[in-house]
Amino acid sequence: MKIRKMTPTDWEAVATIYAEGIATGFATFEKDVPSYKDWDTAHMKTCRLVAIEGDQILGWAALSPVSSRCVYGGVGEVSVYISTESRGRGTGKALLNALITESEAAGLWTIQSGIFPENKGSIKLHENTGFRFIGKRERVGKLDGIWKDNLLFERRSQLIGVD
């Protein structure tokens, strides 16, 4: 397995993996995969990665800005999605570790994730890559008419923003 920068030509595979995550019912509040244009607009231009094996994309990771305010310019929101057949093989850990490296190279001092409590795999992945649990937002939004909690995890850089 290799990790490389995501390109626009990866979108079809990325969108398929995103749809698999949406179908679980515990990966995102999103109900539909956006167009590439909308996805591209919502995510940082840097810090977009795919895990590949041969010519198959196994998963992807990207960052979204948490705010348009300049004081939050060094904070990114994590998205990491692994194809159904690639889960449990270390793909997520490889992607998230590479995303951490990319985020620091881009000058980010904090990356954070909001995770549904029932997404045990994502919770474990974040804990195993240096994220810490910082709190729980109760009933923060509805998915299919059901209120959902969101667990907040963050990883502070040991290199950026330490002065």
Steps between C-alpha positions, in 0.01 A plus 500: 500500500615852417368840602500778241339836439140484379435626148171600335515180295467304827154645563296206368670255740503756784127564451427125502687457829323806641164346405598181684571709811168683468321164470628389842285765666773590749772673299343835414186709513515519121236301313639534148842522342552856375622589154876524465466877463316531832737258676802686359365835621438364852848349549846649529703488180787340694474192722306276262627144491409157365627156597559280198594142429585446137247717320225460764418778745449350847408817687539873519561777750462876474467811713233769503547842655310537827436870448558780253640715783877541467567412865385144422716472188716235665211272596359233270210255522590141408314282253630146464312228313607144427342271241289219642745230391804689632384560857699339780821475296684808626391721211338758726803520727736546206277772352449685827872492585579637153230766542660606829834544322335690213307724740817601683677566168207729414539689832201361688535478877179310572297243314169387642222250441138466598407132527169328569526291820403182315792537255733291716751444219550872443530567873770232532678630189515854637616385844773287337632796301543745785160668517348567838135507599402856592126481545156403383242713325166351596217490251695726265307404188243264357564214260189337358294680763708367791710730721868409489783574741846586371824415678776755450862397455800719429868460431729790579823519306823465693674701225262778393358761737706395800664836562 
